[in-house]
């Protein structure tokens, strides 16, 4: 179940973004970068359905909606921070291996029988 919840890259990134406090939809789009509004909405709904975030609508004009982590969602903060730390430390090595594998595949396909 844990893998299913965090299997979407946007779920982990969204939870990480919300770890510093409540944010509005537009703020999340700007902070995360690269996610469409539609995909973010789907991600937020999935996280809400799993009890990891809550959506709070304020009776204001214009309407204001904020998303924040629930207590259950906060239990993922430490694992997400550890994954983020791992990515910062090892990201360049992973990219280097990825590029080397890509070059090997290209070399293998350019050598004919």
C-alpha positions as CSV (number, residue, x, y, z in Angstrom):
1,X,0.0,0.0,0.0
2,X,2.8,2.4,0.8
3,X,4.4,1.9,-2.6
4,X,1.0,2.5,-4.3
5,X,0.6,5.8,-2.4
6,X,4.1,7.1,-3.2
7,X,4.4,5.5,-6.7
8,X,3.3,8.7,-8.3
9,X,6.2,11.2,-8.4
10,X,3.7,14.0,-8.0
11,X,2.4,12.5,-4.7
12,X,5.8,12.6,-3.1
13,X,6.6,16.0,-4.4
14,X,3.2,17.4,-3.3
15,X,3.6,15.9,0.2
16,X,7.1,17.4,0.4
17,X,5.7,20.8,-0.7
18,X,3.0,20.7,1.9
19,X,5.4,19.7,4.7
20,X,6.1,23.4,5.5
21,X,2.4,24.3,5.9
22,X,-0.9,24.8,4.0
23,X,-0.8,26.0,0.4
24,X,-3.3,26.9,-2.2
25,X,-3.6,25.1,-5.5
26,X,-1.9,27.8,-7.5
27,X,0.9,28.0,-5.0
28,X,1.5,24.3,-5.3
29,X,1.6,24.5,-9.1
30,X,4.3,27.3,-8.9
31,X,6.3,25.6,-6.1
32,X,6.3,22.2,-7.7
33,X,6.9,23.2,-11.3
34,X,6.3,20.9,-14.2
35,X,2.9,19.6,-13.0
36,X,-0.2,20.5,-14.8
37,X,-3.2,21.8,-12.9
38,X,-5.2,18.8,-13.9
39,X,-2.6,16.3,-12.7
40,X,-2.1,18.2,-9.5
41,X,-5.9,18.2,-8.8
42,X,-5.9,14.4,-9.4
43,X,-2.9,14.0,-7.1
44,X,-4.5,16.1,-4.4
45,X,-7.7,14.1,-4.6
46,X,-5.9,10.8,-4.3
47,X,-3.9,12.0,-1.3
48,X,-7.1,13.3,0.3
49,X,-8.8,10.0,-0.3
50,X,-5.9,8.2,1.4
51,X,-6.2,10.5,4.4
52,X,-2.8,12.1,3.9
53,X,-3.9,15.7,3.2
54,X,-7.0,17.7,3.9
55,X,-8.8,20.3,1.8
56,X,-10.1,23.4,3.6
57,X,-12.5,25.7,1.8
58,X,-13.0,29.2,3.3
59,X,-16.2,31.1,2.9
60,X,-14.7,34.2,1.4
61,X,-15.1,36.2,-1.8
62,X,-13.3,35.1,-3.9
63,X,-13.4,31.6,-2.5
64,X,-10.1,30.3,-1.0
65,X,-9.1,26.7,-0.7
66,X,-6.0,25.4,1.1
67,X,-4.4,22.0,1.3
68,X,-2.5,20.8,4.3
69,X,-1.1,17.5,5.6
70,X,-3.1,15.5,8.1
71,X,-1.5,13.9,11.1
72,X,-1.3,10.7,9.1
73,X,0.3,12.5,6.2
74,X,2.9,14.0,8.6
75,X,4.0,10.4,9.4
76,X,5.5,10.4,5.8
77,X,7.6,13.5,6.4
78,X,10.7,11.7,7.7
79,X,10.7,9.0,5.0
80,X,10.2,11.6,2.3
81,X,13.0,13.7,3.8
82,X,15.3,10.6,3.8
83,X,14.5,9.9,0.1
84,X,15.1,13.6,-0.8
85,X,18.4,13.5,1.0
86,X,19.4,10.3,-0.8
87,X,18.5,11.9,-4.1
88,X,20.6,15.0,-3.4
89,X,23.6,12.8,-2.4
90,X,23.3,10.2,-5.2
91,X,21.4,12.0,-7.9
92,X,24.5,12.8,-10.0
93,X,25.7,9.1,-9.8
94,X,22.3,7.9,-11.0
95,X,22.3,10.3,-13.9
96,X,25.8,9.2,-14.8
97,X,24.8,5.5,-14.8
98,X,21.7,6.4,-16.8
99,X,23.7,8.3,-19.4
100,X,26.3,5.5,-19.7
101,X,23.5,2.9,-20.2
102,X,22.0,5.1,-22.9
103,X,25.3,5.3,-24.7
104,X,25.8,1.6,-24.5
105,X,22.4,1.0,-26.0
106,X,23.1,3.4,-28.8
107,X,26.5,1.8,-29.4
108,X,25.0,-1.6,-29.5
109,X,22.3,-0.6,-32.1
110,X,24.8,1.2,-34.3
111,X,27.0,-1.9,-34.6
112,X,25.4,-4.0,-37.4
113,X,25.6,-7.8,-37.8
